[in-house]
Amino acid sequence: MRRESVGPAILITALGFSLIAAAQWRTALPPIPTSATTVISLHTEHLQVTSDSIADAENLIVDNDPFRLSNTAPTVRYSALAETGASGTGYVAPQAPRPTLILKAIVGGPPWRALIDGIPGQPPGTLAEPGSKFDKLVVRSVSSESVVIQGMDTSWVLTFSKR
């Protein structure tokens, strides 16, 4: 083959493959039958609501209340305070913020003890050792470099600040 005849041969081959691809593209999925669809009417007649039918429905609901076994009205008024055991006006005070604990010193040798500021209800420089309990805080461990204190929902690892 000559060089001049290669270009048209490539063009004819590409065109032939394009026609084959188009034919296979059209026949890849079966044809979807199109049939006449019927339109369903969504319009319905409105029911007449009378005051008697509302009263009957109310009585039916009250007589078959699934949330009350006795099917009668309660004899005691609901009170959230009585349910929680609280007293007063119903005001619930927010929880106290977490204390800011500061490690001042670690003293002794094994066993180590720590001087800690910021423990609620304790004076500054409170001496703490492993197992010490301060209200809801428990000192879990004291080492030469850190103190681990556990609260109800968090734990603190106190170390010396590097200045």
N, CA, C and O of each residue as an XYZ file, in Angstrom:
652
protein
N       0.827     -1.176      0.000
C       0.000      0.000      0.000
C       0.868      1.235      0.000
O       1.955      1.305      0.573
N       0.317      2.169     -0.667
C       1.041      3.424     -0.704
C       0.672      4.276      0.492
O      -0.311      4.047      1.197
N       1.503      5.249      0.672
C       1.299      6.142      1.796
C       0.043      6.977      1.617
O      -0.638      7.256      2.603
N      -0.288      7.381      0.420
C      -1.454      8.215      0.164
C      -2.752      7.446      0.374
O      -3.773      8.071      0.658
N      -2.762      6.146      0.250
C      -3.990      5.366      0.393
C      -4.255      4.909      1.832
O      -5.320      4.356      2.108
N      -3.322      5.127      2.741
C      -3.509      4.717      4.140
C      -4.520      5.622      4.835
O      -5.338      5.134      5.614
N      -4.487      6.898      4.578
C      -5.405      7.849      5.227
C      -6.856      7.536      4.935
O      -7.641      7.422      5.876
N      -7.258      7.389      3.673
C      -8.657      7.060      3.386
C      -9.053      5.687      3.914
O     -10.212      5.489      4.278
N      -8.131      4.738      3.966
C      -8.453      3.407      4.498
C      -8.769      3.496      5.993
O      -9.702      2.848      6.467
N      -8.009      4.283      6.725
C      -8.268      4.460      8.165
C      -9.609      5.154      8.371
O     -10.361      4.798      9.278
N      -9.906      6.133      7.543
C     -11.169      6.855      7.644
C     -12.355      5.931      7.372
O     -13.352      5.978      8.092
N     -12.257      5.107      6.357
C     -13.350      4.169      6.026
C     -13.508      3.135      7.127
O     -14.635      2.775      7.469
N     -12.409      2.648      7.690
C     -12.475      1.670      8.786
C     -13.132      2.286     10.022
O     -13.977      1.652     10.655
N     -12.753      3.500     10.364
C     -13.338      4.184     11.523
C     -14.822      4.417     11.322
O     -15.607      4.252     12.256
N     -15.222      4.801     10.104
C     -16.634      5.006      9.800
C     -17.409      3.698      9.904
O     -18.530      3.685     10.412
N     -16.836      2.615      9.438
C     -17.494      1.307      9.527
C     -17.695      0.875     10.978
O     -18.766      0.396     11.350
N     -16.638      1.051     11.807
C     -16.773      0.700     13.229
C     -17.795      1.594     13.933
O     -18.497      1.139     14.836
N     -17.881      2.852     13.529
C     -18.872      3.758     14.131
C     -20.288      3.305     13.799
O     -21.166      3.350     14.660
N     -20.521      2.872     12.570
C     -21.855      2.379     12.176
C     -22.213      1.101     12.931
O     -23.357      0.931     13.355
N     -21.247      0.207     13.100
C     -21.504     -1.028     13.859
C     -21.820     -0.696     15.317
O     -22.736     -1.278     15.898
N     -21.070      0.234     15.911
C     -21.306      0.625     17.309
C     -22.682      1.259     17.465
O     -23.371      0.980     18.446
N     -23.097      2.095     16.534
C     -24.417      2.736     16.609
C     -25.523      1.701     16.511
O     -26.530      1.798     17.212
N     -25.344      0.712     15.648
C     -26.360     -0.339     15.505
C     -26.463     -1.165     16.793
O     -27.565     -1.506     17.222
N     -25.329     -1.485     17.406
C     -25.373     -2.258     18.645
C     -25.914     -1.421     19.802
O     -26.564     -1.958     20.699
N     -25.660     -0.144     19.791
C     -26.170      0.749     20.837
C     -27.698      0.749     20.830
O     -28.333      0.702     21.884
N     -28.271      0.802     19.652
C     -29.737      0.844     19.540
C     -30.373     -0.484     19.923
O     -31.493     -0.503     20.434
N     -29.693     -1.578     19.691
C     -30.285     -2.895     19.974
C     -29.816     -3.482     21.305
O     -30.127     -4.635     21.605
N     -29.084     -2.724     22.097
C     -28.565     -3.250     23.364
C     -29.689     -3.528     24.356
O     -29.654     -4.549     25.042
N     -30.673     -2.660     24.451
C     -31.806     -2.852     25.351
C     -33.046     -3.172     24.527
O     -33.219     -2.646     23.427
N     -33.906     -4.032     25.058
C     -35.135     -4.304     24.316
C     -35.999     -3.045     24.268
O     -35.946     -2.219     25.179
N     -36.781     -2.901     23.222
C     -37.634     -1.700     23.129
C     -38.701     -1.715     24.222
O     -39.242     -2.766     24.566
N     -38.989     -0.549     24.752
C     -40.006     -0.406     25.790
C     -41.347     -0.225     25.107
O     -41.535      0.708     24.326
N     -42.288     -1.128     25.407
C     -43.591     -0.982     24.743
C     -44.318      0.253     25.276
O     -44.367      0.493     26.482
N     -44.854      0.992     24.393
C     -45.636      2.164     24.772
C     -47.099      1.844     24.536
O     -47.532      1.610     23.408
N     -47.838      1.841     25.611
C     -49.268      1.579     25.482
C     -50.023      2.785     26.030
O     -49.466      3.616     26.746
N     -51.235      2.856     25.694
C     -52.057      3.959     26.165
C     -52.292      3.773     27.670
O     -52.751      2.718     28.108
N     -51.980      4.785     28.434
C     -52.195      4.707     29.876
C     -53.520      5.351     30.213
O     -53.953      6.310     29.574
N     -54.150      4.803     31.228
C     -55.418      5.375     31.660
C     -55.152      6.321     32.809
O     -54.284      6.071     33.645
N     -55.883      7.377     32.847
C     -55.742      8.367     33.895
C     -56.763      8.045     34.979
O     -57.964      7.951     34.726
N     -56.246      7.880     36.199
C     -57.128      7.578     37.325
C     -57.570      8.894     37.937
O     -56.755      9.788     38.167
N     -58.817      9.005     38.188
C     -59.359     10.222     38.769
C     -59.042     10.255     40.260
O     -59.322      9.296     40.980
N     -58.472     11.335     40.711
C     -58.153     11.496     42.119
C     -59.256     12.244     42.862
O     -59.197     12.401     44.082
N     -60.225     12.688     42.145
C     -61.311     13.444     42.758
C     -62.292     12.477     43.421
O     -62.814     11.568     42.776
N     -62.533     12.681     44.702
C     -63.509     11.862     45.426
C     -64.537     12.792     46.040
O     -64.323     13.997     46.174
N     -65.618     12.217     46.396
C     -66.662     13.017     47.029
C     -66.243     13.350     48.459
O     -65.650     12.526     49.155
N     -66.561     14.560     48.878
C     -66.252     14.979     50.232
C     -67.334     14.484     51.178
O     -68.530     14.576     50.900
N     -66.870     13.952     52.312
C     -67.820     13.508     53.320
C     -68.289     14.712     54.120
O     -67.513     15.627     54.398
N     -69.523     14.704     54.475
C     -70.073     15.777     55.277
C     -69.705     15.534     56.747
O     -69.989     14.470     57.297
N     -69.078     16.520     57.370
C     -68.698     16.411     58.773
C     -69.706     17.214     59.582
O     -69.875     18.417     59.384
N     -70.359     16.527     60.486
C     -71.336     17.191     61.340
C     -70.828     17.194     62.770
O     -69.902     16.456     63.108
N     -71.425     18.014     63.598
C     -71.005     18.080     64.996
C     -71.278     16.756     65.707
O     -70.552     16.390     66.632
N     -72.334     16.024     65.278
C     -72.605     14.716     65.884
C     -71.495     13.717     65.548
O     -71.089     12.925     66.398
N     -71.008     13.759     64.307
C     -69.953     12.811     63.934
C     -68.644     13.128     64.668
O     -67.888     12.215     64.998
N     -68.372     14.409     64.924
C     -67.174     14.778     65.683
C     -67.309     14.308     67.126
O     -66.352     13.783     67.696
N     -68.474     14.488     67.717
C     -68.695     14.037     69.093
C     -68.590     12.519     69.181
O     -68.032     11.992     70.143
N     -69.122     11.814     68.185
C     -69.019     10.355     68.180
C     -67.565      9.906     68.066
O     -67.155      8.959     68.737
N     -66.783     10.578     67.223
C     -65.371     10.244     67.070
C     -64.600     10.518     68.360
O     -63.718      9.746     68.735
N     -64.932     11.617     69.038
C     -64.282     11.941     70.306
C     -64.576     10.869     71.349
O     -63.671     10.424     72.054
N     -65.815     10.460     71.448
C     -66.182      9.419     72.413
C     -65.483      8.092     72.086
O     -65.059      7.373     72.990
N     -65.368      7.777     70.812
C     -64.699      6.547     70.409
C     -63.224      6.567     70.804
O     -62.686      5.561     71.266
N     -62.574      7.716     70.621
C     -61.159      7.833     70.981
C     -60.978      7.737     72.487
O     -60.076      7.043     72.956
N     -61.825      8.425     73.254
C     -61.704      8.393     74.707
C     -61.992      6.990     75.240
O     -61.309      6.527     76.154
N     -62.986      6.314     74.685
C     -63.333      4.975     75.158
C     -62.260      3.944     74.832
O     -62.148      2.932     75.524
N     -61.474      4.183     73.795
C     -60.463      3.208     73.372
C     -59.061      3.800     73.436
O     -58.247      3.555     72.545
N     -58.768      4.571     74.471
C     -57.465      5.214     74.609
C     -56.384      4.155     74.811
O     -56.383      3.475     75.837
N     -55.463      3.999     73.859
C     -54.444      2.964     74.000
C     -53.376      3.307     75.040
O     -52.592      2.438     75.422
N     -53.333      4.559     75.503
C     -52.311      4.969     76.449
C     -52.806      4.950     77.899
O     -52.034      5.255     78.809
N     -54.045      4.608     78.127
C     -54.569      4.577     79.486
C     -55.396      3.305     79.640
O     -56.411      3.124     78.967
N     -54.951      2.434     80.527
C     -55.628      1.146     80.696
C     -57.037      1.302     81.266
O     -57.940      0.542     80.915
N     -57.222      2.283     82.141
C     -58.533      2.424     82.778
C     -59.559      3.090     81.873
O     -60.754      3.038     82.164
N     -59.124      3.715     80.782
C     -60.008      4.439     79.861
C     -60.827      5.512     80.563
O     -61.961      5.799     80.180
N     -60.237      6.098     81.591
C     -60.881      7.218     82.273
C     -59.870      8.350     82.395
O     -58.667      8.146     82.232
N     -60.370      9.533     82.680
C     -59.483     10.676     82.850
C     -58.649     10.480     84.120
O     -59.121      9.855     85.070
N     -57.424     11.000     84.152
C     -56.599     10.837     85.348
C     -57.166     11.629     86.516
O     -57.791     12.671     86.322
N     -56.949     11.136     87.719
C     -57.446     11.819     88.911
C     -56.420     12.786     89.472
O     -56.777     13.661     90.262
N     -55.143     12.655     89.086
C     -54.073     13.512     89.582
C     -53.507     14.307     88.422
O     -53.244     13.771     87.346
N     -53.326     15.590     88.662
C     -52.753     16.451     87.628
C     -51.279     16.120     87.435
O     -50.579     15.851     88.411
N     -50.795     16.133     86.193
C     -49.407     15.804     85.896
C     -48.469     16.882     86.427
O     -48.738     18.076     86.291
N     -47.373     16.450     87.028
C     -46.364     17.375     87.513
C     -44.987     16.777     87.241
O     -44.680     15.675     87.697
N     -44.168     17.505     86.503
C     -42.821     17.027     86.210
C     -41.975     16.987     87.469
O     -41.067     16.165     87.586
N     -42.272     17.880     88.420
C     -41.505     17.905     89.670
C     -41.749     16.643     90.483
O     -40.823     16.094     91.080
N     -42.998     16.184     90.504
C     -43.299     14.969     91.249
C     -42.635     13.758     90.603
O     -42.253     12.812     91.291
N     -42.501     13.791     89.298
C     -41.894     12.671     88.585
C     -40.398     12.585     88.838
O     -39.851     11.488     88.949
N     -39.727     13.735     88.930
C     -38.280     13.733     89.136
C     -37.906     13.779     90.600
O     -36.738     13.589     90.939
N     -38.853     14.021     91.468
C     -38.564     14.084     92.890
C     -38.007     15.430     93.316
O     -37.561     15.570     94.454
N     -38.018     16.428     92.435
C     -37.497     17.746     92.763
C     -38.569     18.554     93.478
O     -39.745     18.190     93.483
N     -38.146     19.641     94.071
C     -39.116     20.521     94.724
C     -38.853     21.939     94.266
O     -37.773     22.238     93.755
N     -39.824     22.811     94.442
C     -39.644     24.200     94.072
C     -40.549     24.591     92.926
O     -41.663     24.088     92.781
N     -40.043     25.502     92.116
C     -40.860     26.094     91.064
C     -40.726     25.390     89.730
O     -41.365     25.801     88.762
N     -39.936     24.367     89.644
C     -39.767     23.678     88.377
C     -38.521     24.109     87.645
O     -38.231     23.596     86.564
N     -37.767     25.053     88.218
C     -36.529     25.511     87.601
C     -35.445     24.469     87.839
O     -35.207     24.062     88.976
N     -34.798     24.045     86.780
C     -33.706     23.091     86.900
C     -32.413     23.854     86.682
O     -32.184     24.407     85.606
N     -31.571     23.884     87.702
C     -30.317     24.621     87.613
C     -29.357     23.901     86.674
O     -29.307     22.671     86.665
N     -28.602     24.648     85.891
C     -27.616     24.004     85.024
C     -26.517     23.349     85.859
O     -26.250     23.751     86.991
N     -25.891     22.337     85.274
C     -24.821     21.663     85.987
C     -23.641     22.602     86.163
O     -23.383     23.472     85.331
N     -22.932     22.405     87.264
C     -21.765     23.230     87.532
C     -20.691     22.948     86.482
O     -20.531     21.807     86.048
N     -19.964     23.975     86.077
C     -18.908     23.732     85.093
C     -17.812     22.856     85.693
O     -17.672     22.757     86.912
N     -17.057     22.237     84.831
C     -15.969     21.379     85.305
C     -14.920     22.255     85.990
O     -14.646     23.368     85.541
N     -14.341     21.755     87.069
C     -13.359     22.567     87.785
C     -12.063     22.697     86.985
O     -11.728     21.851     86.156
N     -11.351     23.783     87.263
C     -10.037     23.980     86.675
C      -9.025     23.516     87.705
O      -8.788     24.194     88.705
N      -8.436     22.370     87.462
C      -7.497     21.776     88.406
C      -6.081     22.171     88.009
O      -5.709     22.105     86.837
N      -5.291     22.585     89.008
C      -3.922     23.020     88.755
C      -2.992     22.233     89.669
O      -3.177     22.210     90.886
N      -2.001     21.595     89.079
C      -1.005     20.858     89.835
C       0.061     21.836     90.304
O       0.739     22.456     89.485
N       0.215     21.979     91.630
C       1.181     22.918     92.190
C       2.507     22.240     92.513
O       3.574     22.803     92.270
N       2.436     21.014     93.068
C       3.683     20.333     93.439
C       3.419     18.850     93.610
O       2.291     18.419     93.847
N       4.489     18.082     93.482
C       4.452     16.660     93.818
C       5.523     16.469     94.873
O       6.684     16.833     94.682
N       5.110     15.891     95.991
C       6.023     15.766     97.131
C       6.230     14.306     97.481
O       5.451     13.428     97.108
N       7.320     14.079     98.217
C       7.613     12.733     98.692
C       8.355     11.949     97.641
O       8.826     12.483     96.637
N       8.440     10.674     97.906
C       8.996      9.729     96.967
C       7.975      8.624     96.934
O       6.906      8.773     97.527
N       8.239      7.576     96.301
C       7.174      6.575     96.301
C       6.782      6.261     97.735
O       7.663      5.866     98.499
N       5.582      6.398     98.147
C       4.404      6.859     97.420
C       4.404      8.381     97.256
O       4.760      9.117     98.176
N       3.999      8.836     96.071
C       3.960     10.247     95.740
C       2.656     10.861     96.224
O       1.627     10.191     96.312
N       2.722     12.147     96.534
C       1.527     12.925     96.895
C       1.579     14.218     96.094
O       2.654     14.680     95.709
N       0.415     14.795     95.848
C       0.351     15.997     95.018
C      -0.382     17.109     95.740
O      -1.330     16.862     96.486
N       0.067     18.349     95.511
C      -0.635     19.537     95.984
C      -1.410     20.088     94.795
O      -0.824     20.454     93.777
N      -2.747     20.145     94.933
C      -3.613     20.514     93.815
C      -4.499     21.682     94.219
O      -5.071     21.686     95.309
N      -4.610     22.666     93.348
C      -5.536     23.788     93.520
C      -6.754     23.556     92.640
O      -6.653     22.937     91.581
N      -7.915     24.057     93.084
C      -9.116     24.045     92.246
C     -10.054     22.885     92.501
O     -11.038     22.733     91.777
N      -9.790     22.061     93.504
C     -10.715     20.971     93.816
C     -11.930     21.578     94.503
O     -11.778     22.265     95.513
N     -13.146     21.342     93.976
C     -14.343     21.953     94.561
C     -14.525     21.559     96.032
O     -14.446     20.386     96.397
N     -14.771     22.582     96.861
C     -15.016     22.358     98.285
C     -13.761     22.144     99.101
O     -13.853     21.844    100.292
N     -12.594     22.286     98.506
C     -11.329     22.071     99.216
C     -10.494     23.349     99.145
O     -10.617     24.113     98.188
N      -9.656     23.584    100.139
C      -8.815     24.784    100.102
C      -7.703     24.637     99.065
O      -7.381     23.519     98.663
N      -7.113     25.749     98.628
C      -5.992     25.668     97.693
C      -4.842     24.873     98.317
O      -4.624     24.937     99.527
N      -4.127     24.145     97.513
C      -2.999     23.360     97.995
C      -3.435     22.106     98.742
O      -2.794     21.702     99.712
N      -4.511     21.501     98.296
C      -5.002     20.280     98.939
C      -4.052     19.132     98.627
O      -3.661     18.925     97.478
N      -3.686     18.385     99.674
C      -2.796     17.245     99.511
C      -3.611     16.042     99.054
O      -4.589     15.672     99.703
N      -3.216     15.433     97.948
C      -3.951     14.299     97.391
C      -3.004     13.143     97.152
O      -1.868     13.339     96.721
N      -3.464     11.952     97.430
C      -2.693     10.734     97.180
C      -3.598      9.742     96.457
O      -4.816      9.926     96.455
N      -3.052      8.707     95.850
C      -3.892      7.755     95.128
C      -4.999      7.194     96.017
O      -4.744      6.747     97.135
N      -6.234      7.223     95.505
C      -7.389      6.740     96.246
C      -8.151      7.824     96.983
O      -9.240      7.568     97.496
N      -7.598      9.042     97.049
C      -8.298     10.140     97.722
C      -9.573     10.479     96.955
O      -9.580     10.529     95.725
N     -10.655     10.712     97.708
C     -11.941     11.076     97.091
C     -12.346     12.458     97.567
O     -12.338     12.755     98.762
N     -12.700     13.297     96.600
C     -13.173     14.649     96.873
C     -14.505     14.807     96.162
O     -14.533     15.085     94.963
N     -15.606     14.636     96.875
C     -16.964     14.674     96.335
C     -17.069     13.669     95.188
O     -17.139     12.468     95.449
N     -17.083     14.109     93.937
C     -17.229     13.196     92.801
C     -15.908     12.980     92.062
O     -15.888     12.359     90.999
N     -14.813     13.484     92.614
C     -13.501     13.327     92.001
C     -12.698     12.299     92.777
O     -12.714     12.292     94.008
N     -11.993     11.427     92.059
C     -11.158     10.402     92.680
C      -9.763     10.508     92.085
O      -9.600     10.561     90.866
N      -8.757     10.538     92.953
C      -7.372     10.563     92.502
C      -6.987      9.122     92.181
O      -6.933      8.278     93.075
N      -6.722      8.843     90.921
C      -6.413      7.477     90.487
C      -4.940      7.143     90.639
O      -4.598      6.048     91.086
N      -4.056      8.075     90.271
C      -2.627      7.787     90.399
C      -1.840      9.078     90.534
O      -2.244     10.130     90.041
N      -0.695      8.971     91.221
C       0.228     10.086     91.361
C       1.611      9.535     91.058
O       2.064      8.585     91.697
N       2.283     10.139     90.076
C       3.657      9.738     89.759
C       4.549     10.951     89.956
O       4.078     12.004     90.386
N       5.808     10.818     89.653
C       6.742     11.929     89.850
C       6.508     13.062     88.857
O       7.020     14.164     89.053
N       5.730     12.807     87.776
C       5.517     13.832     86.762
C       4.055     14.191     86.507
O       3.781     15.231     85.908
N       3.110     13.357     86.947
C       1.705     13.631     86.621
C       0.773     13.058     87.683
O       1.145     12.225     88.510
N      -0.471     13.559     87.610
C      -1.541     13.100     88.494
C      -2.751     12.811     87.619
O      -3.085     13.612     86.747
N      -3.422     11.668     87.839
C      -4.630     11.319     87.100
C      -5.807     11.407     88.063
O      -5.841     10.737     89.095
N      -6.787     12.264     87.696
C      -7.991     12.440     88.510
C      -9.179     12.079     87.647
O      -9.290     12.527     86.505
N     -10.070     11.262     88.198
C     -11.247     10.827     87.446
C     -12.499     11.448     88.043
O     -12.723     11.410     89.252
N     -13.317     12.029     87.147
C     -14.612     12.559     87.539
C     -15.696     11.621     87.043
O     -15.408     10.506     86.606
N     -16.953     12.074     87.110
C     -18.056     11.218     86.667
C     -18.038     10.999     85.162
O     -18.337      9.902     84.692
N     -17.692     12.034     84.404
C     -17.749     11.907     82.946
C     -16.448     12.284     82.246
O     -16.406     12.346     81.017
N     -15.404     12.532     82.997
C     -14.139     12.905     82.372
C     -12.976     12.542     83.288
O     -13.165     12.255     84.470
N     -11.794     12.559     82.732
C     -10.574     12.333     83.502
C      -9.590     13.444     83.177
O      -9.540     13.934     82.049
N      -8.810     13.837     84.173
C      -7.787     14.846     83.992
C      -6.428     14.203     84.205
O      -6.253     13.393     85.115
N      -5.478     14.560     83.375
C      -4.076     14.206     83.599
C      -3.366     15.536     83.845
O      -3.167     16.325     82.921
N      -2.993     15.769     85.084
C      -2.366     17.029     85.466
C      -0.860     16.880     85.381
O      -0.297     15.927     85.919
N      -0.207     17.812     84.712
C       1.242     17.850     84.614
C       1.692     19.275     84.905
O       0.874     20.193     84.971
N       2.980     19.450     85.075
C       3.511     20.783     85.305
C       3.557     21.538     83.981
O       3.878     20.968     82.939
N       3.230     22.837     84.036
C       3.288     23.634     82.811
C       4.735     23.987     82.521
O       5.516     24.267     83.430
N       5.079     23.968     81.246
C       6.451     24.281     80.822
C       6.461     25.730     80.390
O       5.803     26.107     79.420
N       7.204     26.530     81.110
C       7.253     27.977     80.801
C       8.496     28.330     80.104
O       8.706     29.496     79.769
